[in-house]
Amino acid sequence: MKYLTLLSLAATFSSLAMAAPETYILDSNHTLPRFSYSHFGYSTQLSRFDKASGKIVIDRQTKTGSVEVAIDTTSVNTGSTLFNEHIQGKDFLDTAQFPTATFKSSQLKFEGDKLVSVDGVITLKGIAKPITLTVTSFQCMPHPILKKDACGANATTVVKRTDFNMGKYAPNVGDEVTVTIPVEATKE
């Protein structure tokens, strides 16, 4: 009887340990948020931010967690030094006053074991708005090079520039901006 009680307690503590949240730190070399928009209807322009940081806390058993991402808006990379400076000006990112954009969430949505979306708040140019990131892929496994557990995902959303006081040249330059965030993070 004593053996069964000990076995039962061990199983209980084991399942509690498995349900513990895990923290993953973003890999800044593989987390480069991108954005695209229509340029006068001629083409879809694609740019990115070269510096992002943050963490993901996830409990895959209880399907809960949180996400915090900070994007250095001064690291915008359009492919043109002149345009980088233009887009950092007051009419757009206003990086002198707002050098960081953030995304924060504590609402992860799963379908079975698959993470499908993250509801949160993006703050850009000092303006906070709720958004949903649609997760198009999600995977956690041991990293073959780092020899640590890692998670990765691709997430996307659409925001309007005018919602963040960046509507200059709209609608000629598209108001809708598609934001795509490829994320890789290693376990803390």
N, C-alpha and C positions, 0 to 999 in steps of 0.2 A: 504494500500500500504506500509506504514511504517513497519507494522508487517511482511509482506512478505519479505521485504528487510532485516530486522533483522533476520528472520528465515533463509534466504539464506546465510547471513554472518555467522551465527552460524553453519550451515551445512558445509560451507567451512572451518572454523577454526577447526571444529570437525574432518573432514577428514584429515587435515594437522596434527593434533595431533596424529591421528591413524598411520600416515605414519612415525612417528618419529623413528629413530634408537634406539634400546635397547642394552644396554651393559650387558654382562654376564661374570662373573669372574669364571675361572676354579676351580672346586672343586678338590684339590690335593689328596684327599682320594679316588676319583673315576675316576681320569684321570691318568692312568698308562700305558704309551706307551709300546707296546710289539714288539719283533722282532723274526723272526724264519728263519732258514736256514738249508740246508742239511749238515750233518756232515759225510763226506766221503761216502755218499749214504746209510749209515747204518740207519740213523734216522733223523728226523727233530727236531732240538733243538729249544726250546722256552725260551726266557729270557725277562726281562722287565727293565724299569727304574722306580724307586720308587719315584722320585720327578719331577714334571712338574708344570708349572704355565702358566698363560696367560689370554687372554680375547677374547671374540667373540662379535662383534658388528653386529647386524642384523636388517634389516628393512624388515619384512616379506611382507609388502604390495608392496614395490617397488622391492623386491627380490634382495637386495643389502646388502653388509656388508663387514666385514673384520675379519681375524683370526690372532692371534699372540700366538704362543706357544713356551715356552722355556723349554728345557729338561736338567736337571742336569745330565750330562753324568757320573759323579762320583757316581751316585746312581744306576748304572747298577747292576742288580741282576740276576745272572745266576743260583743261587742255590748253588754255591760253592765259598767260600771266595778266594781260590787260583785262580780259573778261573776268578773271578771278577777282581783281580789284573792283571792277564794276559791280559784280554780284554781291560783294561784301559791303557796298555802300548803303546809305540810309533808305533808298527806295526798295531794297531787297533784304538781305540778311542783317544789315546794320551791325556788323561784327564788332565795331568799336564799343557799342553799348551792350550788345548781346553776343558774347563770344561762345556761348554754349547753348545747344538745344538739348532737351532731355525727353526721354520716354520712360514712364513708370507705370507698372501694373502689378496687381495682385490677383488678377482674374485670368487664369489659364483654362482653356476649354479643350476637352479631350473627346474623341469618339473612340471608345475602346481604349487601347493603349497609345493611340496616335494623337499627338498634339495638333489641333487644327486651327486654333486662333488664340489671340491674346488681346483682351480689352484693356485699354489703359488711357493715359493722358499724355499728349505730346505738348511740350512747351517750347514755342519758337517765337523769338522776338518779344519775349515777355508775355505772350498770350498762350493760355492753356486751353486745349480742346480735347474732348474725348475722341479716340479713334479705335478701330479694330485692325490689328495686323492679322492677315490671313496667312497661316503657315502652310507653305506648299511642300515642305519636306522637313523631317525631324528625325534625328538619329543620335543615340548615345551608345558608345562602345569604347573599348580601350584604344587609345591613340597608338598607331603602330610605330611612330617615331619617338614620341615623348614618353611612352610607357606609363601613361596616366589615363584615367578615365576622362573622356571628353564627350561633349554634346555639340551638335551642329544643327542649324536650321536655315531655311530661307523663308522670309516673311515679306509681305507686301501690303501696301495700303495706298489710297488716293486721298490727297488733301487739296484744298483750294488755297491758292496764294492770297486771295482777297480776305480769307478768314484770319490771316496773320499779318495784315497791313503790309503786304508785298505785291499789291495788284497792279503796279505800273505796267503799262502796255497791254493789259488784258482788255479785250479778249484776243487781240492779235497774237500776242505771245500767250499760250494757253494758261488759263487759270488753274486747270486741274493738273496736278503734279503727281506722278506715280513714284512712290518711294519704295525701294526694294532694299532689304537689309539681309545680306548673307552673314550669318553668325557662326563663329566657332568659339568654343569655350572649354577650358580645362578645369578639372576638379581641383578645388582648393586644398 
